[in-house]
């Protein structure tokens, strides 16, 4: 599964945001009426990024059951969030519908803003029946500047009550990196009930891609209140308990791929998992130098909002990036 992130700094980017999100919304299966609403919302969100934001990004992600628009930036944040929801609050170059209008057009809406730090706005449209998953996922992505495809990929798949998620970072950038990532995540899609260690072994044996990839795989067993994790390479993975403390889950060194395999593989880690648990996984296109304080109060938000917050504030921009967040509890 993929997505796109458009840096938004100038008025021309507003028009690009409208065009590109419309294309992606159609590809995600939205009806034409909903596609137009996505385009209008993208125009408003991108226009606000041009006028008010620092280092703004507009992210569009289509996944099974939903299409997400995420506007994220590094400041200055909103002093009064509720004021921003008034009709007509957005003026000077946008449609003037305001965030309140975006909220009405979307099926689901969320906003997280901290004055002096930044803002994330999530607008979601539901597509078809909501899939039955053992977790609530959210994702945000970024394509390295100068590239047309993202070399990072992600997947969320469920079968027989077991949900498996993964992020993959293909070596380098561009189409070959994207092929490597897609080859890795395809094994999860094929059978999400396979253990993470066996999935890693299948990725090692796969000769589809000419490049290797770093991969992190987490598998959730809600009936057993447990999670399995296995990773290869430098993906950042942090598990937060319902009490708020966290553990960094360490991957083994190396990369996956038949011609690139290095390092010793290990058996999956097993950890408790419940409705109040959160797992954050991201590739090295996002700096790992973020602390717990940044997420204070964020765990009552949508997982996609949390993913957008981390991407917006910590993406390196010179590299592909993917943030995948999973929260305990069933979700779309």
C-alpha positions in Angstrom: 0.0 0.0 0.0 1.2 3.5 -0.8 0.4 7.2 -0.6 1.8 10.5 -1.4 3.0 13.7 0.4 3.1 17.0 -1.4 5.2 19.8 0.1 3.0 22.9 0.1 4.8 26.3 0.1 3.4 28.3 -2.9 0.0 28.9 -4.5 0.9 26.6 -7.4 1.1 23.7 -4.9 -2.6 24.3 -4.0 -3.6 23.5 -7.6 -1.3 20.5 -7.6 -2.9 19.2 -4.4 -6.4 19.4 -5.8 -5.3 17.5 -9.0 -3.3 14.8 -7.4 -5.6 14.1 -4.5 -8.5 13.8 -7.0 -6.6 11.2 -9.0 -5.8 9.2 -5.9 -9.3 9.4 -4.6 -10.6 7.9 -7.8 -8.0 5.1 -7.6 -9.1 4.4 -4.0 -12.7 3.8 -5.3 -14.5 6.9 -4.2 -17.6 7.9 -6.1 -17.3 11.0 -8.2 -19.3 13.1 -5.8 -16.9 12.2 -3.0 -13.9 12.8 -5.2 -15.0 16.4 -5.7 -15.3 16.8 -1.9 -11.8 15.4 -1.5 -10.6 17.9 -4.1 -12.3 20.8 -2.3 -11.0 19.8 1.1 -7.5 19.4 -0.4 -7.7 22.9 -1.8 -8.7 24.4 1.5 -6.1 22.5 3.5 -3.3 23.3 1.1 -4.3 26.9 0.9 -4.1 27.1 4.7 -0.6 25.6 4.6 0.5 28.2 2.1 -0.9 31.1 4.2 -0.1 30.0 7.7 2.2 27.1 8.0 5.9 26.3 8.2 7.1 23.3 6.2 3.6 22.2 5.3 2.9 18.8 3.8 -0.4 17.5 2.4 -0.5 13.7 2.6 -3.0 11.5 0.8 -3.3 7.8 1.7 -5.7 5.3 0.3 -6.2 2.0 2.1 -8.7 -0.7 2.5 -11.9 0.9 3.6 -10.7 4.5 3.8 -9.1 7.4 2.0 -7.2 9.9 4.3 -6.1 13.5 3.7 -3.6 14.8 6.3 -2.3 18.3 6.4 0.7 18.6 8.7 3.2 21.3 9.5 5.9 22.5 12.0 4.2 25.6 13.2 3.1 28.0 14.3 0.0 26.1 15.6 -3.4 27.3 16.5 -4.0 29.3 19.6 -7.7 28.6 19.6 -8.6 25.4 17.8 -12.4 25.9 18.0 -12.1 29.4 16.4 -10.5 27.7 13.4 -13.7 25.6 12.9 -15.9 28.6 12.3 -17.3 29.0 8.7 -15.4 31.7 6.8 -12.4 31.5 9.1 -10.2 30.6 6.2 -9.9 33.5 3.8 -7.4 35.2 1.5 -6.9 32.8 -1.4 -8.8 29.6 -0.3 -12.5 28.7 -0.8 -13.4 30.3 2.5 -15.1 27.1 3.8 -12.8 26.8 6.7 -11.9 23.7 8.7 -15.5 23.5 9.7 -16.5 23.0 6.1 -13.8 20.3 5.7 -15.1 18.5 8.8 -18.7 18.5 7.3 -17.5 17.1 3.9 -15.5 14.3 5.4 -16.9 11.1 7.0 -14.4 11.4 9.9 -12.3 14.4 11.1 -9.6 15.0 13.6 -7.3 17.9 14.5 -4.3 18.2 16.8 -2.6 21.5 17.2 -0.1 22.9 19.7 0.6 26.6 19.7 4.2 27.3 18.7 4.7 23.7 17.6 2.5 22.7 14.7 -0.9 21.3 13.5 -2.2 18.1 12.0 -5.6 17.9 10.3 -7.1 14.6 9.3 -10.1 14.3 6.9 -11.2 10.8 6.1 -13.7 9.3 3.6 -14.9 5.8 4.0 -14.8 3.5 1.0 -17.1 0.4 0.9 -17.5 -1.9 3.9 -15.3 -1.3 6.8 -12.8 -4.1 7.2 -12.6 -6.0 10.4 -9.1 -5.5 11.8 -7.7 -6.3 15.2 -6.1 -2.8 15.5 -6.8 0.7 14.5 -4.2 1.7 11.9 -3.0 5.1 10.6 -0.2 5.9 8.2 1.6 8.9 6.7 4.2 8.8 3.9 6.7 11.1 2.2 8.5 10.7 -1.2 12.1 11.9 -1.3 12.3 15.2 -3.2 13.1 14.7 -6.8 11.5 11.2 -6.9 8.2 10.3 -8.4 7.6 7.1 -6.4 8.2 6.3 -2.7 10.7 3.6 -1.9 9.0 2.9 1.4 5.9 0.8 1.7 3.5 -0.5 4.3 0.8 -3.1 4.7 -2.1 -3.9 7.0 -3.7 -7.3 6.5 -6.1 -9.5 8.5 -7.2 -13.2 8.4 -8.8 -15.4 10.9 -8.8 -12.8 13.6 -5.0 -12.1 13.2 -3.8 -8.7 12.0 -0.3 -8.2 10.7 1.3 -4.9 9.8 4.7 -4.1 8.3 6.8 -1.2 7.0 9.5 -1.7 4.4 12.3 0.6 3.3 13.8 -0.3 -0.1 17.5 0.5 -0.4 18.0 3.9 -2.0 15.2 5.8 -3.7 13.1 5.6 -6.8 11.4 2.7 -8.7 13.9 0.0 -7.8 13.5 0.8 -4.1 9.7 0.8 -4.5 9.9 -2.7 -6.1 12.0 -4.0 -3.2 9.5 -2.7 -0.7 6.5 -4.0 -2.6 8.1 -7.4 -2.8 8.6 -7.5 0.9 5.1 -6.4 2.0 3.5 -8.7 -0.6 4.4 -11.7 1.6 2.3 -10.2 4.4 -0.7 -9.6 2.1 -0.5 -13.2 0.9 -0.8 -14.7 4.3 -1.0 -12.4 7.4 -1.3 -15.5 9.7 2.2 -16.6 8.9 4.5 -15.8 11.9 6.8 -12.7 11.6 9.9 -14.9 11.5 8.6 -17.0 8.7 7.6 -13.9 6.8 11.1 -12.5 7.2 12.5 -15.8 5.9 10.2 -15.7 2.8 11.4 -12.1 2.1 15.0 -13.3 2.4 14.3 -16.1 -0.2 12.4 -13.8 -2.6 14.5 -13.0 -5.7 11.9 -10.6 -7.2 13.7 -7.4 -6.4 17.2 -6.5 -7.4 17.6 -4.5 -4.2 17.1 -5.4 -0.6 15.0 -3.7 2.1 14.8 -3.1 5.8 11.6 -4.4 7.3 9.6 -4.4 10.5 6.7 -6.8 11.1 4.2 -6.8 13.9 1.4 -9.4 14.3 -1.5 -8.9 16.7 -3.5 -11.7 18.4 -6.3 -10.0 20.2 -7.8 -13.3 21.5 -4.5 -13.9 23.3 -3.9 -10.2 24.2 -0.4 -10.5 22.6 1.7 -9.1 19.9 4.7 -10.6 18.0 7.4 -8.5 16.5 10.4 -9.2 14.2 12.5 -6.7 12.4 15.6 -6.5 10.2 17.4 -3.2 9.7 17.2 0.3 11.1 13.4 0.8 11.5 12.3 2.6 14.6 9.7 0.7 16.6 8.2 1.8 20.0 5.5 0.0 21.9 3.5 2.1 24.4 1.6 0.4 27.2 -1.9 1.5 28.4 0.0 3.0 31.4 2.0 5.3 29.1 5.4 3.8 29.5 7.2 2.5 26.4 9.7 0.0 25.1 11.9 0.3 22.0 11.7 -2.9 20.1 15.1 -3.7 18.5 15.6 -5.2 15.1 18.5 -7.3 14.1 21.1 -5.6 11.8 21.0 -6.2 8.1 18.6 -6.2 5.2 16.2 -8.7 3.7 16.6 -10.2 0.2 18.1 -13.3 -1.2 21.2 -11.6 -2.6 21.4 -9.0 0.2 20.8 -11.1 3.3 23.2 -10.3 6.2 23.1 -10.8 9.9 21.5 -13.4 12.1 17.7 -13.8 12.2 16.0 -14.1 15.5 12.7 -15.5 16.8 9.9 -12.9 17.3 9.5 -10.9 20.5 6.3 -11.5 22.3 4.7 -8.6 24.2 1.3 -7.9 25.8 -1.3 -6.1 23.7 -4.6 -4.6 24.8 -7.1 -1.9 23.9 -4.9 0.9 25.4 -1.7 -0.2 23.7 -0.1 1.8 20.8 2.7 0.7 18.4 4.6 3.3 16.4 6.8 2.1 13.5 8.7 4.3 11.0 11.6 4.1 8.5 14.8 6.1 8.8 13.4 8.9 6.7 11.9 10.1 9.9 14.3 11.1 12.7 14.1 8.9 15.8 14.8 11.8 18.0 11.3 12.4 19.3 10.3 12.0 22.9 7.3 10.9 24.9 6.5 14.6 25.6 5.5 15.1 22.0 2.8 12.5 22.2 1.3 13.8 25.5 -2.4 13.8 25.0 -2.1 12.4 21.4 -3.2 8.9 22.3 -6.8 9.9 22.4 -6.5 10.9 18.7 -6.9 9.0 15.6 -3.7 6.9 14.8 -3.4 8.6 11.4 -3.3 12.0 13.2 -0.4 10.7 15.3 1.4 9.4 12.2 0.9 12.8 10.5 2.3 14.6 13.6 5.5 12.6 13.6 6.0 12.8 9.9 5.3 16.6 9.8 7.7 17.4 12.6 10.5 14.9 12.0 10.6 13.9 8.3 14.2 14.3 6.9 12.8 15.3 3.4 16.0 14.1 1.6 14.8 10.5 2.0 11.6 8.5 1.6 9.7 8.1 4.8 6.8 6.1 6.2 5.1 6.2 9.6 2.7 3.4 10.6 0.8 3.6 13.8 -1.4 0.9 15.3 -3.7 1.4 18.3 -5.4 -1.4 20.3 -9.0 -2.0 19.6 -10.9 -3.0 16.4 -10.9 -0.4 13.7 -11.2 0.2 9.9 
